[in-house]
Amino acid sequence: MEGICPQCGSHYFGWSLDNPEKQKCEKCGGPLTIIRDGVIIPKETPPLQDNAPVKFLKVPPI
Ligand SMILES: [Zn+2]
C-alpha cells in the first residue's frame, strides 16, 4: 500500500493508508493518491449524473 501526494510528491507506505483519515499528506495536507498492488485506487467520486434531460425531437402532428 502506497500513498503519493500529487501536490508535493511525498511518498507514504503502510497499511494504515487503508484508513481514509490517513489518506492525506502530513506535509501539505493534500489528499493522497493511493496505490495498492501497483494499481491506483480511484477516489470515491459521486457517479456521473447521466440523467440529463433527453431531448425528443418534436414531430409536428400530421
Ligand atoms: Zn503533500
N, CA, C, O and the ligand as a Tripos MOL2 file, in Angstrom:
@<TRIPOS>MOLECULE
protein
  249   247    63     0     0
PROTEIN
NO_CHARGES

@<TRIPOS>ATOM
      1 N           0.8500   -1.1890    0.0000 N.3       1 MET1
      2 CA          0.0000    0.0000    0.0000 C.3       1 MET1
      3 C           0.8900    1.2440    0.0000 C.2       1 MET1
      4 O           1.7770    1.3970    0.8390 O.2       1 MET1
      5 N           0.6340    2.0970   -0.9340 N.am      2 GLU2
      6 CA          1.4260    3.3120   -1.0340 C.3       2 GLU2
      7 C           0.5060    4.5080   -1.1440 C.2       2 GLU2
      8 O          -0.6240    4.4200   -1.6240 O.2       2 GLU2
      9 N           1.0210    5.6030   -0.6900 N.am      3 GLY3
     10 CA          0.2980    6.8560   -0.8910 C.3       3 GLY3
     11 C           1.2640    7.8860   -1.4240 C.2       3 GLY3
     12 O           2.3620    8.0630   -0.8950 O.2       3 GLY3
     13 N           0.8530    8.5530   -2.4550 N.am      4 ILE4
     14 CA          1.6920    9.5870   -3.0400 C.3       4 ILE4
     15 C           0.9090   10.8950   -3.0230 C.2       4 ILE4
     16 O          -0.2620   10.9540   -3.3970 O.2       4 ILE4
     17 N           1.5950   11.9310   -2.5770 N.am      5 CYS5
     18 CA          0.9530   13.2350   -2.6010 C.3       5 CYS5
     19 C           1.2030   13.8810   -3.9550 C.2       5 CYS5
     20 O           2.3450   14.1790   -4.3070 O.2       5 CYS5
     21 N           0.1490   14.0940   -4.7030 N.am      6 PRO6
     22 CA          0.3510   14.6930   -6.0250 C.3       6 PRO6
     23 C           0.7720   16.1510   -5.9430 C.2       6 PRO6
     24 O           1.2390   16.7290   -6.9240 O.2       6 PRO6
     25 N           0.6050   16.7330   -4.7750 N.am      7 GLN7
     26 CA          0.9220   18.1600   -4.6630 C.3       7 GLN7
     27 C           2.3910   18.3970   -4.3620 C.2       7 GLN7
     28 O           3.0260   19.2380   -4.9980 O.2       7 GLN7
     29 N           2.9510   17.6480   -3.3780 N.am      8 CYS8
     30 CA          4.3410   17.8830   -3.0120 C.3       8 CYS8
     31 C           5.2190   16.6760   -3.2940 C.2       8 CYS8
     32 O           6.4350   16.7480   -3.1180 O.2       8 CYS8
     33 N           4.6330   15.5700   -3.7260 N.am      9 GLY9
     34 CA          5.4190   14.4140   -4.1210 C.3       9 GLY9
     35 C           5.8420   13.5260   -2.9680 C.2       9 GLY9
     36 O           6.6390   12.6100   -3.1700 O.2       9 GLY9
     37 N           5.3390   13.7630   -1.7680 N.am     10 SER10
     38 CA          5.6970   12.9160   -0.6320 C.3      10 SER10
     39 C           5.1690   11.5120   -0.8510 C.2      10 SER10
     40 O           4.1410   11.2900   -1.4900 O.2      10 SER10
     41 N           5.9190   10.5760   -0.2910 N.am     11 HIS11
     42 CA          5.6190    9.1710   -0.5150 C.3      11 HIS11
     43 C           5.3560    8.5290    0.8370 C.2      11 HIS11
     44 O           6.1300    8.7180    1.7750 O.2      11 HIS11
     45 N           4.2930    7.7870    0.9440 N.am     12 TYR12
     46 CA          3.9650    7.1270    2.2050 C.3      12 TYR12
     47 C           3.7370    5.6520    1.9490 C.2      12 TYR12
     48 O           3.2700    5.2440    0.8860 O.2      12 TYR12
     49 N           4.0830    4.8590    2.9650 N.am     13 PHE13
     50 CA          3.8710    3.4220    2.8640 C.3      13 PHE13
     51 C           3.1380    2.9490    4.1040 C.2      13 PHE13
     52 O           3.2110    3.5810    5.1580 O.2      13 PHE13
     53 N           2.4430    1.8530    3.9780 N.am     14 GLY14
     54 CA          1.8490    1.2500    5.1690 C.3      14 GLY14
     55 C           0.3660    0.9990    4.9930 C.2      14 GLY14
     56 O          -0.3450    1.6720    4.2470 O.2      14 GLY14
     57 N          -0.0540   -0.0190    5.7330 N.am     15 TRP15
     58 CA         -1.4540   -0.4010    5.6160 C.3      15 TRP15
     59 C          -2.3850    0.5890    6.2900 C.2      15 TRP15
     60 O          -3.5990    0.5610    6.0870 O.2      15 TRP15
     61 N          -1.7960    1.4710    7.0990 N.am     16 SER16
     62 CA         -2.6590    2.4700    7.7140 C.3      16 SER16
     63 C          -3.2750    3.3670    6.6600 C.2      16 SER16
     64 O          -4.2530    4.0710    6.9120 O.2      16 SER16
     65 N          -2.6830    3.3300    5.4680 N.am     17 LEU17
     66 CA         -3.2600    4.1340    4.3930 C.3      17 LEU17
     67 C          -4.6420    3.6480    4.0010 C.2      17 LEU17
     68 O          -5.3790    4.3210    3.2810 O.2      17 LEU17
     69 N          -4.9790    2.4490    4.4980 N.am     18 ASP18
     70 CA         -6.3310    1.9530    4.2460 C.3      18 ASP18
     71 C          -7.3710    2.8300    4.9320 C.2      18 ASP18
     72 O          -8.5330    2.8940    4.5330 O.2      18 ASP18
     73 N          -6.9060    3.4980    5.9740 N.am     19 ASN19
     74 CA         -7.8050    4.3610    6.7190 C.3      19 ASN19
     75 C          -7.9720    5.6950    5.9860 C.2      19 ASN19
     76 O          -6.9920    6.4070    5.7660 O.2      19 ASN19
     77 N          -9.1770    6.0290    5.6170 N.am     20 PRO20
     78 CA         -9.3750    7.2770    4.8730 C.3      20 PRO20
     79 C          -8.8210    8.4930    5.5980 C.2      20 PRO20
     80 O          -8.4430    9.4800    4.9670 O.2      20 PRO20
     81 N          -8.7730    8.4210    6.9320 N.am     21 GLU21
     82 CA         -8.2510    9.5630    7.6820 C.3      21 GLU21
     83 C          -6.7470    9.7140    7.4970 C.2      21 GLU21
     84 O          -6.1930   10.7880    7.7290 O.2      21 GLU21
     85 N          -6.0870    8.6350    7.0780 N.am     22 LYS22
     86 CA         -4.6330    8.6920    6.8860 C.3      22 LYS22
     87 C          -4.2820    9.0460    5.4540 C.2      22 LYS22
     88 O          -3.1110    9.2050    5.1100 O.2      22 LYS22
     89 N          -5.2810    9.1660    4.6440 N.am     23 GLN23
     90 CA         -5.0140    9.3690    3.2260 C.3      23 GLN23
     91 C          -4.8510   10.8440    2.9060 C.2      23 GLN23
     92 O          -5.4050   11.3660    1.9390 O.2      23 GLN23
     93 N          -4.0670   11.4930    3.7560 N.am     24 LYS24
     94 CA         -3.7340   12.8630    3.4140 C.3      24 LYS24
     95 C          -2.2960   13.1420    3.7850 C.2      24 LYS24
     96 O          -1.7290   12.5120    4.6790 O.2      24 LYS24
     97 N          -1.7210   14.0890    3.0900 N.am     25 CYS25
     98 CA         -0.3030   14.3660    3.2200 C.3      25 CYS25
     99 C          -0.0220   15.0400    4.5570 C.2      25 CYS25
    100 O          -0.7180   15.9710    4.9630 O.2      25 CYS25
    101 N           1.0270   14.5400    5.2400 N.am     26 GLU26
    102 CA          1.3880   15.1540    6.5160 C.3      26 GLU26
    103 C           2.1200   16.4690    6.3040 C.2      26 GLU26
    104 O           2.2180   17.2900    7.2170 O.2      26 GLU26
    105 N           2.6300   16.6640    5.1050 N.am     27 LYS27
    106 CA          3.3830   17.8980    4.8530 C.3      27 LYS27
    107 C           2.4750   19.0330    4.4120 C.2      27 LYS27
    108 O           2.5150   20.1360    4.9580 O.2      27 LYS27
    109 N           1.6600   18.7390    3.4200 N.am     28 CYS28
    110 CA          0.8680   19.8380    2.8750 C.3      28 CYS28
    111 C          -0.6250   19.6310    3.1000 C.2      28 CYS28
    112 O          -1.4320   20.5110    2.7970 O.2      28 CYS28
    113 N          -0.9940   18.4550    3.6380 N.am     29 GLY29
    114 CA         -2.4030   18.2370    3.9470 C.3      29 GLY29
    115 C          -3.2460   17.8740    2.7450 C.2      29 GLY29
    116 O          -4.4660   17.7430    2.8420 O.2      29 GLY29
    117 N          -2.5870   17.7150    1.6140 N.am     30 GLY30
    118 CA         -3.3430   17.3830    0.4110 C.3      30 GLY30
    119 C          -3.7780   15.9360    0.4030 C.2      30 GLY30
    120 O          -3.1830   15.1140    1.1000 O.2      30 GLY30
    121 N          -4.7800   15.6100   -0.3510 N.am     31 PRO31
    122 CA         -5.2350   14.2240   -0.4490 C.3      31 PRO31
    123 C          -4.2190   13.3730   -1.1840 C.2      31 PRO31
    124 O          -3.6450   13.7990   -2.1860 O.2      31 PRO31
    125 N          -4.0010   12.1630   -0.6770 N.am     32 LEU32
    126 CA         -3.0150   11.2770   -1.2780 C.3      32 LEU32
    127 C          -3.6390   10.4410   -2.3800 C.2      32 LEU32
    128 O          -4.8170   10.0880   -2.3450 O.2      32 LEU32
    129 N          -2.8040   10.1420   -3.3510 N.am     33 THR33
    130 CA         -3.1920    9.1450   -4.3410 C.3      33 THR33
    131 C          -2.7760    7.7920   -3.7830 C.2      33 THR33
    132 O          -1.5980    7.5780   -3.4990 O.2      33 THR33
    133 N          -3.7190    6.8850   -3.6220 N.am     34 ILE34
    134 CA         -3.4480    5.5950   -3.0030 C.3      34 ILE34
    135 C          -3.1630    4.5610   -4.0850 C.2      34 ILE34
    136 O          -3.8910    4.4430   -5.0710 O.2      34 ILE34
    137 N          -2.0820    3.8180   -3.8700 N.am     35 ILE35
    138 CA         -1.7100    2.7740   -4.8230 C.3      35 ILE35
    139 C          -1.6560    1.4540   -4.0700 C.2      35 ILE35
    140 O          -0.9590    1.3330   -3.0630 O.2      35 ILE35
    141 N          -2.3840    0.4820   -4.5570 N.am     36 ARG36
    142 CA         -2.3700   -0.8360   -3.9200 C.3      36 ARG36
    143 C          -2.0400   -1.8680   -4.9840 C.2      36 ARG36
    144 O          -2.6870   -1.9330   -6.0290 O.2      36 ARG36
    145 N          -1.0270   -2.6700   -4.7020 N.am     37 ASP37
    146 CA         -0.5770   -3.6830   -5.6540 C.3      37 ASP37
    147 C          -0.2820   -3.0650   -7.0140 C.2      37 ASP37
    148 O          -0.5430   -3.6610   -8.0580 O.2      37 ASP37
    149 N           0.2630   -1.8670   -6.9750 N.am     38 GLY38
    150 CA          0.6380   -1.2200   -8.2190 C.3      38 GLY38
    151 C          -0.5110   -0.6050   -8.9800 C.2      38 GLY38
    152 O          -0.3480   -0.1220  -10.1010 O.2      38 GLY38
    153 N          -1.6760   -0.6280   -8.3580 N.am     39 VAL39
    154 CA         -2.8410   -0.0870   -9.0380 C.3      39 VAL39
    155 C          -3.3270    1.1260   -8.2650 C.2      39 VAL39
    156 O          -3.5030    1.0740   -7.0480 O.2      39 VAL39
    157 N          -3.5370    2.1890   -8.9670 N.am     40 ILE40
    158 CA         -4.0560    3.3890   -8.3230 C.3      40 ILE40
    159 C          -5.5150    3.1610   -7.9610 C.2      40 ILE40
    160 O          -6.3420    2.8170   -8.8050 O.2      40 ILE40
    161 N          -5.8060    3.3630   -6.6890 N.am     41 ILE41
    162 CA         -7.1770    3.1880   -6.2390 C.3      41 ILE41
    163 C          -7.9450    4.4810   -6.5340 C.2      41 ILE41
    164 O          -7.6030    5.5430   -6.0150 O.2      41 ILE41
    165 N          -8.9420    4.3870   -7.3360 N.am     42 PRO42
    166 CA         -9.6760    5.6090   -7.6530 C.3      42 PRO42
    167 C         -10.3900    6.1470   -6.4290 C.2      42 PRO42
    168 O         -10.9170    5.3980   -5.6060 O.2      42 PRO42
    169 N         -10.3900    7.4300   -6.3380 N.am     43 LYS43
    170 CA        -11.1150    8.0390   -5.2350 C.3      43 LYS43
    171 C         -12.6110    7.8480   -5.4400 C.2      43 LYS43
    172 O         -13.1260    7.8020   -6.5570 O.2      43 LYS43
    173 N         -13.2610    7.7420   -4.3160 N.am     44 GLU44
    174 CA        -14.7120    7.5780   -4.4310 C.3      44 GLU44
    175 C         -15.3160    8.9080   -4.8450 C.2      44 GLU44
    176 O         -15.2990    9.8980   -4.1140 O.2      44 GLU44
    177 N         -15.8320    8.8770   -6.0200 N.am     45 THR45
    178 CA        -16.4590   10.0910   -6.5220 C.3      45 THR45
    179 C         -17.9180    9.7870   -6.8030 C.2      45 THR45
    180 O         -18.2720    8.6650   -7.1670 O.2      45 THR45
    181 N         -18.7300   10.7570   -6.6380 N.am     46 PRO46
    182 CA        -20.1400   10.5130   -6.9460 C.3      46 PRO46
    183 C         -20.2830   10.1040   -8.3980 C.2      46 PRO46
    184 O         -19.6070   10.6450   -9.2730 O.2      46 PRO46
    185 N         -21.1600    9.1510   -8.6510 N.am     47 PRO47
    186 CA        -21.3260    8.6890  -10.0310 C.3      47 PRO47
    187 C         -21.7500    9.8230  -10.9410 C.2      47 PRO47
    188 O         -22.4690   10.7440  -10.5550 O.2      47 PRO47
    189 N         -21.2800    9.7130  -12.1390 N.am     48 LEU48
    190 CA        -21.6430   10.7490  -13.0990 C.3      48 LEU48
    191 C         -23.1470   10.7830  -13.2820 C.2      48 LEU48
    192 O         -23.8210    9.7610  -13.4110 O.2      48 LEU48
    193 N         -23.6180   11.9650  -13.2860 N.am     49 GLN49
    194 CA        -25.0630   12.0900  -13.4410 C.3      49 GLN49
    195 C         -25.4010   11.9280  -14.9140 C.2      49 GLN49
    196 O         -25.0520   12.7390  -15.7710 O.2      49 GLN49
    197 N         -26.0770   10.8660  -15.1410 N.am     50 ASP50
    198 CA        -26.4030   10.5530  -16.5280 C.3      50 ASP50
    199 C         -27.8950   10.7330  -16.7630 C.2      50 ASP50
    200 O         -28.5110   10.0790  -17.6040 O.2      50 ASP50
    201 N         -28.4290   11.6300  -15.9990 N.am     51 ASN51
    202 CA        -29.8720   11.8040  -16.1360 C.3      51 ASN51
    203 C         -30.2020   13.1610  -16.7430 C.2      51 ASN51
    204 O         -31.2000   13.7970  -16.4040 O.2      51 ASN51
    205 N         -29.3360   13.5740  -17.6420 N.am     52 ALA52
    206 CA        -29.6470   14.8140  -18.3370 C.3      52 ALA52
    207 C         -30.9570   14.6240  -19.1000 C.2      52 ALA52
    208 O         -31.2480   13.5480  -19.6230 O.2      52 ALA52
    209 N         -31.7080   15.6690  -19.1430 N.am     53 PRO53
    210 CA        -32.9970   15.5240  -19.8290 C.3      53 PRO53
    211 C         -32.8130   15.0950  -21.2790 C.2      53 PRO53
    212 O         -32.0110   15.6580  -22.0240 O.2      53 PRO53
    213 N         -33.5480   14.1250  -21.6350 N.am     54 VAL54
    214 CA        -33.4620   13.6120  -23.0030 C.3      54 VAL54
    215 C         -34.2920   14.5280  -23.9020 C.2      54 VAL54
    216 O         -35.4420   14.8730  -23.6310 O.2      54 VAL54
    217 N         -33.6350   14.8820  -24.9630 N.am     55 LYS55
    218 CA        -34.3580   15.7590  -25.8780 C.3      55 LYS55
    219 C         -35.0510   14.9110  -26.9350 C.2      55 LYS55
    220 O         -34.4200   14.1540  -27.6730 O.2      55 LYS55
    221 N         -36.3120   15.0590  -26.9800 N.am     56 PHE56
    222 CA        -37.0540   14.3550  -28.0120 C.3      56 PHE56
    223 C         -37.2750   15.3070  -29.1760 C.2      56 PHE56
    224 O         -37.5800   16.4870  -29.0070 O.2      56 PHE56
    225 N         -37.1130   14.7630  -30.3170 N.am     57 LEU57
    226 CA        -37.4080   15.5920  -31.4830 C.3      57 LEU57
    227 C         -38.9130   15.8020  -31.5470 C.2      57 LEU57
    228 O         -39.7190   14.8770  -31.4470 O.2      57 LEU57
    229 N         -39.2260   17.0270  -31.7140 N.am     58 LYS58
    230 CA        -40.6560   17.3020  -31.8040 C.3      58 LYS58
    231 C         -41.1150   17.1000  -33.2360 C.2      58 LYS58
    232 O         -40.6910   17.7810  -34.1700 O.2      58 LYS58
    233 N         -41.9810   16.1530  -33.3540 N.am     59 VAL59
    234 CA        -42.5130   15.8620  -34.6900 C.3      59 VAL59
    235 C         -43.8890   16.5150  -34.7920 C.2      59 VAL59
    236 O         -44.7910   16.2150  -34.0100 O.2      59 VAL59
    237 N         -44.0300   17.3760  -35.7260 N.am     60 PRO60
    238 CA        -45.3550   18.0170  -35.8550 C.3      60 PRO60
    239 C         -46.4150   17.0020  -36.2160 C.2      60 PRO60
    240 O         -46.1710   16.1280  -37.0470 O.2      60 PRO60
    241 N         -47.5640   17.0930  -35.6240 N.am     61 PRO61
    242 CA        -48.6370   16.1360  -35.9650 C.3      61 PRO61
    243 C         -49.0170   16.2680  -37.4300 C.2      61 PRO61
    244 O         -49.1550   17.3620  -37.9780 O.2      61 PRO61
    245 N         -49.1760   15.1140  -38.0270 N.am     62 ILE62
    246 CA        -49.5050   15.1270  -39.4550 C.3      62 ILE62
    247 C         -50.9770   15.4730  -39.6400 C.2      62 ILE62
    248 O         -51.4590   15.5370  -40.7710 O.2      62 ILE62
    249 ZN          1.9330   16.8550    0.1990 Zn       63 ZN63
@<TRIPOS>BOND
     1     1     2 1
     2     2     3 1
     3     3     4 2
     4     3     5 am
     5     5     6 1
     6     6     7 1
     7     7     8 2
     8     7     9 am
     9     9    10 1
    10    10    11 1
    11    11    12 2
    12    11    13 am
    13    13    14 1
    14    14    15 1
    15    15    16 2
    16    15    17 am
    17    17    18 1
    18    18    19 1
    19    19    20 2
    20    19    21 am
    21    21    22 1
    22    22    23 1
    23    23    24 2
    24    23    25 am
    25    25    26 1
    26    26    27 1
    27    27    28 2
    28    27    29 am
    29    29    30 1
    30    30    31 1
    31    31    32 2
    32    31    33 am
    33    33    34 1
    34    34    35 1
    35    35    36 2
    36    35    37 am
    37    37    38 1
    38    38    39 1
    39    39    40 2
    40    39    41 am
    41    41    42 1
    42    42    43 1
    43    43    44 2
    44    43    45 am
    45    45    46 1
    46    46    47 1
    47    47    48 2
    48    47    49 am
    49    49    50 1
    50    50    51 1
    51    51    52 2
    52    51    53 am
    53    53    54 1
    54    54    55 1
    55    55    56 2
    56    55    57 am
    57    57    58 1
    58    58    59 1
    59    59    60 2
    60    59    61 am
    61    61    62 1
    62    62    63 1
    63    63    64 2
    64    63    65 am
    65    65    66 1
    66    66    67 1
    67    67    68 2
    68    67    69 am
    69    69    70 1
    70    70    71 1
    71    71    72 2
    72    71    73 am
    73    73    74 1
    74    74    75 1
    75    75    76 2
    76    75    77 am
    77    77    78 1
    78    78    79 1
    79    79    80 2
    80    79    81 am
    81    81    82 1
    82    82    83 1
    83    83    84 2
    84    83    85 am
    85    85    86 1
    86    86    87 1
    87    87    88 2
    88    87    89 am
    89    89    90 1
    90    90    91 1
    91    91    92 2
    92    91    93 am
    93    93    94 1
    94    94    95 1
    95    95    96 2
    96    95    97 am
    97    97    98 1
    98    98    99 1
    99    99   100 2
   100    99   101 am
   101   101   102 1
   102   102   103 1
   103   103   104 2
   104   103   105 am
   105   105   106 1
   106   106   107 1
   107   107   108 2
   108   107   109 am
   109   109   110 1
   110   110   111 1
   111   111   112 2
   112   111   113 am
   113   113   114 1
   114   114   115 1
   115   115   116 2
   116   115   117 am
   117   117   118 1
   118   118   119 1
   119   119   120 2
   120   119   121 am
   121   121   122 1
   122   122   123 1
   123   123   124 2
   124   123   125 am
   125   125   126 1
   126   126   127 1
   127   127   128 2
   128   127   129 am
   129   129   130 1
   130   130   131 1
   131   131   132 2
   132   131   133 am
   133   133   134 1
   134   134   135 1
   135   135   136 2
   136   135   137 am
   137   137   138 1
   138   138   139 1
   139   139   140 2
   140   139   141 am
   141   141   142 1
   142   142   143 1
   143   143   144 2
   144   143   145 am
   145   145   146 1
   146   146   147 1
   147   147   148 2
   148   147   149 am
   149   149   150 1
   150   150   151 1
   151   151   152 2
   152   151   153 am
   153   153   154 1
   154   154   155 1
   155   155   156 2
   156   155   157 am
   157   157   158 1
   158   158   159 1
   159   159   160 2
   160   159   161 am
   161   161   162 1
   162   162   163 1
   163   163   164 2
   164   163   165 am
   165   165   166 1
   166   166   167 1
   167   167   168 2
   168   167   169 am
   169   169   170 1
   170   170   171 1
   171   171   172 2
   172   171   173 am
   173   173   174 1
   174   174   175 1
   175   175   176 2
   176   175   177 am
   177   177   178 1
   178   178   179 1
   179   179   180 2
   180   179   181 am
   181   181   182 1
   182   182   183 1
   183   183   184 2
   184   183   185 am
   185   185   186 1
   186   186   187 1
   187   187   188 2
   188   187   189 am
   189   189   190 1
   190   190   191 1
   191   191   192 2
   192   191   193 am
   193   193   194 1
   194   194   195 1
   195   195   196 2
   196   195   197 am
   197   197   198 1
   198   198   199 1
   199   199   200 2
   200   199   201 am
   201   201   202 1
   202   202   203 1
   203   203   204 2
   204   203   205 am
   205   205   206 1
   206   206   207 1
   207   207   208 2
   208   207   209 am
   209   209   210 1
   210   210   211 1
   211   211   212 2
   212   211   213 am
   213   213   214 1
   214   214   215 1
   215   215   216 2
   216   215   217 am
   217   217   218 1
   218   218   219 1
   219   219   220 2
   220   219   221 am
   221   221   222 1
   222   222   223 1
   223   223   224 2
   224   223   225 am
   225   225   226 1
   226   226   227 1
   227   227   228 2
   228   227   229 am
   229   229   230 1
   230   230   231 1
   231   231   232 2
   232   231   233 am
   233   233   234 1
   234   234   235 1
   235   235   236 2
   236   235   237 am
   237   237   238 1
   238   238   239 1
   239   239   240 2
   240   239   241 am
   241   241   242 1
   242   242   243 1
   243   243   244 2
   244   243   245 am
   245   245   246 1
   246   246   247 1
   247   247   248 2
@<TRIPOS>SUBSTRUCTURE
     1 MET1         2 RESIDUE 1 A MET
     2 GLU2         6 RESIDUE 1 A GLU
     3 GLY3        10 RESIDUE 1 A GLY
     4 ILE4        14 RESIDUE 1 A ILE
     5 CYS5        18 RESIDUE 1 A CYS
     6 PRO6        22 RESIDUE 1 A PRO
     7 GLN7        26 RESIDUE 1 A GLN
     8 CYS8        30 RESIDUE 1 A CYS
     9 GLY9        34 RESIDUE 1 A GLY
    10 SER10       38 RESIDUE 1 A SER
    11 HIS11       42 RESIDUE 1 A HIS
    12 TYR12       46 RESIDUE 1 A TYR
    13 PHE13       50 RESIDUE 1 A PHE
    14 GLY14       54 RESIDUE 1 A GLY
    15 TRP15       58 RESIDUE 1 A TRP
    16 SER16       62 RESIDUE 1 A SER
    17 LEU17       66 RESIDUE 1 A LEU
    18 ASP18       70 RESIDUE 1 A ASP
    19 ASN19       74 RESIDUE 1 A ASN
    20 PRO20       78 RESIDUE 1 A PRO
    21 GLU21       82 RESIDUE 1 A GLU
    22 LYS22       86 RESIDUE 1 A LYS
    23 GLN23       90 RESIDUE 1 A GLN
    24 LYS24       94 RESIDUE 1 A LYS
    25 CYS25       98 RESIDUE 1 A CYS
    26 GLU26      102 RESIDUE 1 A GLU
    27 LYS27      106 RESIDUE 1 A LYS
    28 CYS28      110 RESIDUE 1 A CYS
    29 GLY29      114 RESIDUE 1 A GLY
    30 GLY30      118 RESIDUE 1 A GLY
    31 PRO31      122 RESIDUE 1 A PRO
    32 LEU32      126 RESIDUE 1 A LEU
    33 THR33      130 RESIDUE 1 A THR
    34 ILE34      134 RESIDUE 1 A ILE
    35 ILE35      138 RESIDUE 1 A ILE
    36 ARG36      142 RESIDUE 1 A ARG
    37 ASP37      146 RESIDUE 1 A ASP
    38 GLY38      150 RESIDUE 1 A GLY
    39 VAL39      154 RESIDUE 1 A VAL
    40 ILE40      158 RESIDUE 1 A ILE
    41 ILE41      162 RESIDUE 1 A ILE
    42 PRO42      166 RESIDUE 1 A PRO
    43 LYS43      170 RESIDUE 1 A LYS
    44 GLU44      174 RESIDUE 1 A GLU
    45 THR45      178 RESIDUE 1 A THR
    46 PRO46      182 RESIDUE 1 A PRO
    47 PRO47      186 RESIDUE 1 A PRO
    48 LEU48      190 RESIDUE 1 A LEU
    49 GLN49      194 RESIDUE 1 A GLN
    50 ASP50      198 RESIDUE 1 A ASP
    51 ASN51      202 RESIDUE 1 A ASN
    52 ALA52      206 RESIDUE 1 A ALA
    53 PRO53      210 RESIDUE 1 A PRO
    54 VAL54      214 RESIDUE 1 A VAL
    55 LYS55      218 RESIDUE 1 A LYS
    56 PHE56      222 RESIDUE 1 A PHE
    57 LEU57      226 RESIDUE 1 A LEU
    58 LYS58      230 RESIDUE 1 A LYS
    59 VAL59      234 RESIDUE 1 A VAL
    60 PRO60      238 RESIDUE 1 A PRO
    61 PRO61      242 RESIDUE 1 A PRO
    62 ILE62      246 RESIDUE 1 A ILE
    63 ZN63       249 GROUP 0 **** ****
